[in-house]
Amino acid sequence: MPIESWNGGEVDVAVIGAGAAGVGAARQLQLLRPDLSILLLEASDRVGGRARSIHPFGADGAALDLGCGWLHGARTNAWTGIAEKIGLTVDRTPAPWSDGGHRLEQDTPDAKAAAAAVNDFFERVDDYDGDEDADLTAMVLPGDPWSERIYAVGAFMTGGELDKSSVIDLGRYDPGPGPDWRVRQGYGTLVATYGLPVPTVLGVEVRRIDHSAAGHIVLSTNRGELRARAVIVTVSTNVLAAERIAFWPPLPEKIEAASRLPLGLANKLFIRTVEPAMFPDDTHVMGSQHSRRTGAYQLKPFGAPVIEAYFAADLALDLERQGIDAVFDFSVEQLKRVFGSDVGAKLSPLVMSAWAAEPFVGGSYSYATPGASDLRGVLAAPCDDRLFFAGEACSRARYSTAHGAYENGIAAAEAVVKAL
């Protein structure tokens, strides 16, 4: 429930950040302690955080997710049950890249060799038992003819380049047993709808958290001061690392942990097609077979007349800075490899995400730099049983996912209830 006229006050619990973690925490607090006054504070103009859906084909048409789009580990993903409970449609079509899914070139010798090389890479990551952490380039075999494909897929996974990302952290990643499903109305719609019962103030930037007093915490915002008995902070690591929120007394270990768990980048461009019959439904294709600077393309998700282009890491940042026309041109050049030189005449840019430039996020999902994986626990640790932290980056195994963020939010809410 958005609260329009707000300029400070006093509550039992303030939750900062209305993404999956913040919404999950606030709903759990309402469930466990309906007697508490709870307020969700969001700096942007919407609820959902890095889950954001748009509906260019009308209310009944398929939604397009500019942020997270897949219910990873769907059978044990809490959002699957929540979606069904609130009346949204869980689509169980196999993900195009998964077993049973449709990859356009999956039966060619090159595609099979590339897939085998990528699988071997991830097995080496999972089996790594070195005393010291390393970056992911250490898991690429010298002279591997498919190293460029491994670099591309590794970047899709972490949002960062392989030479920046921790082997140990990726080895711990476990979103839960598959498959991956989708919400027809959009993952962003799911998170925002689930947040509707929570008293929420949009456009509130928390600039300072004073936790020096014994009985309360004072939040200084652009719209007044708020006193709370407990606070849950769910902002992104890039926001924390940039010290967009000042803590008093300072929390240098949190800032250090956040800076070593930065947000990688994954962006999407949705491309409209005037000739949908040219493209198969829900089919995946790589833009390049032999370059790490490639997009991954999902043709006609849900059968909609669009192509979803997906870019990660340095390529995503370079393209984001150049703008939508440059991203479209890059995509068309790659799609020509598969669909012929005149494919561009059938396509036009529809909408793109630009997560690096999102002022209250600054990226897509966290990865650990070498040696930093254990800092996820440091980031998640509460302070004085009054100041709590949650979000995907706090999750040891389910970082980078909306259900990892949700689970963290639930844990923070339960800790708050215990403390109060």
N, C-alpha and C positions, 0 to 999 in steps of 0.2 A: 504494500500500500504506500505509494509515494506521498510524502508529507510535504506540502507546498510551502507553508509559512513556518520557517524554523530559523531560530537564531541563537541556538545554544540551549542550556538547561542542565538537567541531571537525570541519569538513568542508572539502572543496575549494571547492565552490560552493553558496551558499544562494540560493534563489529565493523572493522575498517576494510572496505573492499567488497563489492557485490558480485564477485565471480562465483565459481562452483564451490570454493572453500567457504567463502563468507555466507552464501545462501544456505549451504549445508549446515554450518555452525548455528546460524540464527534459527533455522527450522528445528534443529535438534534441541536447542535451548527452550524454544516454545513448547516442545513436546515434554521435555523432562521437568521444566519449571515454569508452568504457565503463569505463576504469580510474579515472575520477574519482569521488569520493564526492559525491553531490548530495542536497540536502534541500530540499523544497518546504514553505514555512511559510505557513499560512493562519489568519487570525484568527477566521473564522467556523467553523461546525460542518459545512461541506460543501465539496466541490470543484465548481468551475463558475463562480464569480464571478457576473457579470451574465447568465450562461446558467443558467436554473433550470427544470427540468421537474417536473411532478407527474403522477400517473397515477391519476386518480379512477375510471377505467373498467377498472381491472385491467391486468395485465401485457401482455395482448394488444390492449387498446384503445388508441385514439389518446392520445398524451400532450398535455398543455397546457403551453405555455411561458410562464412568468411574466416572463421576460426576453426576450432575442433569440430569434426564432422562424423567421426566413427566411434561407436560404442565398443572400444577395445575390450577384449576379454568379456564379451557381452553377457555370457551366462552368469558370471559373478559380479558384473558391473552394477553397482547400486542404481545407476541412472536408468538401466533397462526396466527394473521394477517400478521406479518412480514414473517413468514415461507412461507405462501401461496404467498405473494407478490414477494418473491425472487425465487419462483419455487421449493420449497421443499414440501414434501408430509406429510400432517398431517394425522396420522392414528387415526381413531376414534373408534377403538376396545375398549370396556370398560376395565378400569383397573381391574386386576384380583381380587382386594380386594373390589371393589365397587359393587353397585347394578347392576346386569346384568353381572358382571364379574364371572370368574370361580375360585373358591377355592376348592381344592381337597377334603377337609374334611368338607365342609360347612354344610352338612346335618346331621352330627352325633350329638348326644345330647351334647357331650363335646364341640364341636365347637360352637353350638348355645349358650350354657351357657357361654362360654368364651367371645363370641362376645357381649352378653348382659351385662356382667360385665364390659367390656371395654367401651361400650357405656354409661353405668351408670357413670363410672369414668369421662368421658369427660363432661357429663351433670353437674356433681358436680363442675368441674372446671369452666364451663361456668356460673354457677349460683352463684359462690363464691362472696360474698359481704362483706367480713371481712374488718375491718379498717386497719389491718396490713397484709402485704404480708406474704405468707408462702411458704415452699417448697412443691413439688407435693406429697410427701409421706403423707401429711395431708389429701389428697383427697382419699386415699386408706382406705377402711373400715377395721377395725381390724377383723381378722379372715376370710376375704374374701377368699374363696377357689381358686379364680382365680387371686390372687394378683400377682403371678409370671408372668402371661400373661400381666397384667396391667403394671408391671415394664418393660417388654420387649417392648410393644407397645409404652409406654411413651418414652423409650430411642430411638426408631425409629423416633419418632416425633421430639424430641428436640436435639438428638445427645449427650445428657448428661444423667447422672443418675438422678432419680427422686429427690433424696435428695439435688441436687445442683440447681434445676430448679424452677423458679418462677411460682406460681399459676396464679397470675394476668397477667403475660406475655402470658402464654399459653391460658388464657381466651380471650385475645385480638387477638389471631391469627385468621386470616380470609383471606385465599388465593383467595376468590371470589367463586361464584357459580360454581359447578362442570359442567361437568365431568372432569376427568383427561385424556388427550390424549398424544400422542407421535409424534415425528418427525422421520420418517423412516430413514432419513439420519443422525440423531443424533442431540441432543440439542447442543452439542459442535460445530458441523458443522454449525448449525444455527447461533450461536453467532459469530463464526469466519467469516462466509460468510458475515454477515451483517456488520462486521467491515472492510471489504476489501476497501471501498472507503476512509478510514481515514488514513492520513499519520501517520505511526506507526514506532517506533524504539523498537526493541526487544533487550533483554540483557542489559537493562539500569536500574541499581539500583539507585533509589533516596535515598541518605543518609542524606541529610539535606535540610530543607526548611527554608530559611531566609525571613521572612515577616516583617522585621523591617523598611524597607524603605517605603516612602509614595507612590511612583509611580510604583513600580515593586516588584516582588518576585524573589529571586534567588534560583534555585534548584542546589544543588551540587550532582553530580552523579559519578559513576565509569568511565564515559566517557566524563567528562567535565562539565562545568557550563551552565545552561540554565536560561535566564531571561524571565519572563512572566508577563503580566499585571494581569492575574488571573490564579488560579490553582484549579483544582478539584481533590481531593484525594479520591480514591476508594479502597484502600488496605484493607485487612481483619483486624478484631479487634485484632487477635493474633499478627499480624505484628505491629500494632500501640502500643499494650500493651507492647510488648518486646522492644519498642523504637528503632526499626530497622531504623526508620526515626526520626531524631532529629529536633525539631522545635525551631526556634529563632525569637522572644521571645518564651519561653516554653509555652506549652498548657496543663497544668496539668489536667484540667477538661476533656480534650479529652482522655488522657492516662487512667485516672480513669474510665471513661465511658467504654472505650474499654476493660479494665481489668475485669470489672463486666458484660460484654457482651461477654464472651469468645466463641470460636468456639467449638461446639460439634464435634463428629466424626461419620461419616458413611462411611463405605468402602464396596466395591463390589469385589467379585471374580467371574470371568466367567469360567465355567467348560465346557469343550468340551465333547460331548458324541458320541461314535461310533455307538450307536444304538438308533437313535432319536425316532424310533417308540415306544420305551418303555414309553415315556413320552408324556402327552397331551400338545398341544400348549397353550401358554399364560395362564398358570394355576399357582395359588399361593398355597404354602403350608408352614406351620411353621415347623421348624426343631424339636422343642420340644413343647409339649402341656403344660408342667408343670415347665419349667425353664426359668428364665429371661435371662440366658446366652444362647440365641438361635439365629440362623440365620433365616431369611425369604428367601424363595427360589421361584424364578419365573422360571417356567419350559418353555423352548423354546419360549422366547420372539420373536414376529414376525414369529414364526415357525422355527427360526434358531436352529441349532443343538447344543445348549448350555443351561446351567442352570445358572441363575444369582443368586448368593448367596449374601445376604445383611446383614451386621453386624453394630451394633451401640454402642456408648458409651464405657464403660470400656472393654467390650468383644472385640470390634473392635480394640481398642488400644493394648490390650494384643496380639491379633492375628497378627496385623500389625508388631509388634516387633519381632514375631517369624518367619515371612516370609511366602511365598506362599505355601510351602509344608505343613506347619503346618495348614494353613487356609484350604487347600484342605482336609487334613486328618480329621479335625474337621467337615467339610461339609459332607464328605462321611459317617462318623459315624452317623450324623443326618439323612441323606437321607436313610440310612439302615432301619430306623424305618418305613418308608413308602414303600420303594421299595425292601426290602429284603437284606440279608447279602452279596449277590454277586454283588450288584450294582456298587461297586468300580471298578470292572474289566471293566466296560463300560465307565468309566470317566477318564479324565485327566485335570490338571489345564491348563488354557489358558492364562489369564492375571488378575492381581488384581490392585486395586488402593491402595495408601498408603498416604492418605491426611494429616495425622499428620506430616509426614516426608517431605511433599512438602515444600521446603525452603522458598518460597515467599507467602505461604498461611498459613500452620500450622493447618489445620483442615477442617471441612466441612461447617457448617452453625452455626450461632450464637444462643445462648439461653441466657436468662437473669437469673442471680442469684437472689435469693429473695430480693426484694426491689429495683431492678435495672431496671425495665421495662421502667420507665420514662427517663432513661439515653439514650434511643434510640434517643430521641429528642435532648439531649445534644450533642450526637455524630454527629447528622445531622446539627447542627446550624453552619452557616457561621461565619467567622472571618473577620471583617473590610470590608465586601463586596468585598473581593479579594481572600480569601481562603475558598474553599467550600468542603463539604464532602458528599459522597454518597456511597451506597452499601446496601446489604440486611439487615445488622445490623442496619441501620438508619431507617428502615421501622417499624412503630408501629404495623401494622397488617399483613404485608406480608413479614416479616423477614423470612429468610431461603429459599426464593424462588428467582429464576432468574428474574421473572417479578417484584417482589418487588424491586430487585436491579435496574432493568431497569427504573421503575417508579421514583426511587430516582435519578437516573442519569439524567432523563428528567427534574426533578424539579431543580436540580443543574444547568443544562445548561440554563434553563429559568432565574434563579437568576443571572447567570453570564451576560447574555444578558442585563438584566435590570440594572445591576451594571455598565456595560461598556457603 
